[in-house]
Amino acid sequence: MSLLLYQKESLNVRHLQDEDKLFLAKWLSNPAVLEFYEGRDNPFDTEKVANVFFNGEAEVEKCIVEYNQIRIGYIQFYQVNEETSKIRDYGTEEIIYGIDQFIGEPEYWNKGIGTLLVNSMVEYLVEKKQANRIIMDPQISNVRALRCYEKCGFKKVRILPKHEFHEGQYRDCWLIEYKNLQT
């Protein structure tokens, strides 16, 4: 298997490798990152990273995001089914993918890199995986991420009440989707 999934401008998305554990542990112990991904009350060390990200889940493709050859974040994608998602809004006649991502280096926030990442992953999933729809479920309070996703063509479908346990309470999330209009 090739490590590089795709390249777009200065962005590389490649499959997760063992030496990425330290980067994931660094990012997922940073309160600025944890505020939006996993929760500040849920920091990761390398052991927890190994258990969560290197557990052999074949149905979830886990990748590192590099910008100008520097590791800056993480993205994963998966075909939506009963094993990979609790969202049951979709039938089996379409190919639907879910994605989750974060930029773990805050100095790379607010520079358009998230938009480049999401747009390029949408392009990859539509072209290489023939996705009809791509969905995400960001917390309604994650305004910066929602702006990014809307710039990338995602539309709000509905609120998922008490969908994600985050920092000691269940939080409402948006179900958002990108529809491939070519199918």
N, C-alpha and C positions, 0 to 999 in steps of 0.2 A: 504494500500500500504506500502510495506516495504521501509524504508528509504535507506538502503544499496542496491545499484544497483549491485556492485561487488567489490571484493577485489583481488588485485594482488600484491604479495610480501608486501612491506610496504605501498602500495597505496590503499586507499579506495575511491570509487566514490559513492556518495549518493545524493539523491534528495535534492533540495534546501529547506531550512526551514526559517521561519521568522527571527530567530536569526542570520542568515547569512547576513542580510542587512548591518550591520555595517562593516563586512569584505569586502563585495563588494564595499561599499562606500570608505573604506580605500584604496583598491587596485585601484579603478577607479578614484581616485583623485591624484594618484602618477604619476608624469610626466614620470618616467622611464617605467611604464606599459602603460600609455596612448600613448606613442610614437608609439606603435605597435597595440593598441586595443582602438578604439574610438577616439583617437586624444587628444593631450595636450590642445587643445582649447575647449575640451568637458568634463570637470571634472564632476563627479557624487557626489551628496550628498545622504542622505538616502531617501529623497522624490523622487529623480530621479530614484534611485535603485528600489524603490517600484513600480514606474510607468512602468519601462522597464522590470524588472525581475519577478515581481509578478503580472502580468497583466492577468493571467488566460489563456494564449495561450496554449491550450491543445495539439496542434500539435508539440510543441517544448518541449522536456524534458530537464530541467535545473538542473544541478548538481554541487555540491561542490566537490572539490578534496582535500583529506586529505593525508598527508604523515607523517608516524609515529604519527598518531592521531592529527596532526596539520593542520588546514585549510591553504592551500597554493594557491588555485586557483579555477577555474571555467571551466566547460565544458558543452556544450549543443549539442544535436543531434536531428535530425528530418528527417522524410521521405521526400525526395525531391518531391515537387509538385508545382502547381501554387501559392498556398498560402505561402509556406515556402521558395521559392527560385526564383530568377529572371533568373537563368541559365536554358535554354531550350534545351540543347544539347541531352537530353535523352528521349527515348520513355517510354511508360507505361508498357512495357513487362518485365522490370527488376525492382527489388527492390533496390532503390538507397537512401542512407542516406547522409546527410551533417553533418559535425561537425565543431564547433568553440570552441576554448579554449584559456586560458591564465593561466600562473602561475603568481599570483599576488604578491608573495613575492620574490623580485629579488635575495635574498641570496640563493634561490633554483634554480636559473638559472644555466645552464652549468654544471649540475651534472647528466645528463641522465634521470632526472625525466620526462621531457617532452616526451622523447622517450618512456619511460615506460607507460606514460599516453596514448599517441596516439596508441601505439601497443595494449594496453589492451582494449581500446575502439573499435579498429578495430576488435579484437577478439570477444568482446561482440556483436557487431553488426552483424558479420558474423554468430556466433553460435546461438544467441538468437533471432535475427530479420531476419535471412536468407538474409542479404544484399548481392547483387551481386556486387555492387560498392559502394564506399564511396568517397565523393568529398569534397574539400575545395577550398577556393579562397583567399589565402594569397596575400598581396601586394608584387610586385616583389622586392621591397627594403628590405623586411623582410628576409634577408639572413639566419640568425640563425634558424628561424622557418622552412624555406625551406629545410635546411640541415637535420633538425630533421625529417621532413615529408618524405624526400627521404630515410633516414635510415629505415623508417617504411614501405617502399615499395610503396610509392606514386610516380606517374610519372606525369611530366608536360604534359598537353594536348594542351593548347594554352593560349595565352595572352588574357585577357579580358580588352580591352582598356577603360580607364576612368570608371572603374567599381565601385569604392568605393570613396565616398566623405570623405576625411580625411584631417584635418588641413587646411581647406579653399580651397582645390582643389580636383578635381577628379583624382584618382590614378589608374594606371594600376595594375592589379592583374593577377596571374596565376590561371587557372583552373587546379587543380591537382586531380588525382583520384587513388584510390586503387581498383584493380580488384580482386574479389574473384575467383581464378582459380579452385575452387572445384565445381563451378556451371556450 
